[in-house]
Amino acid sequence: MTTLSEQARQVRIPGLGTAVQLADGNLRVNYEDGSSLVLRDRADTVEFCPVARGGQWETFSRGQMPARVLDKLSSIPLVLQHIQSLKTVSGGLR
C-alpha cells in the first residue's frame, strides 16, 4: 500500500471518491464503492482492488482488462482534471 507523502496531491471528487497523485507520478483512486485503482507512471498496466480492506490486488495489462476495470478507467479524465486544478488553484503542491 502506498503511503501518502508531503508531496502528494490529494483531491476529493464528489460522487467518485478520493484521488491521490504522488510525487513519483503514480495515481491512486479510492472509489466510494470501496474499490481502488493504481496507475503507475510510465507503465501500461493497471492495479485494481475490488474491495476496501482485505481484497486481492490484481494487475491488468491493456489487452486484458475486464469490464469492471475499464469502467473505473473511464473516470480517469475527470480525476486528472481535478488533480490539475489543484496546481492551478494553489500554484503548486498542496
Buried (B, 14 or more C-beta within 10 A) or exposed (E): EEEEEEEBBBBEBEEBBBBBBBEEEBBBBBBEEEBBBBBBEEEEBBBBBBEEEEEEEEEBEEEEBEEEBEEBBEBBEBBBEBBEEBEEEEEEEE
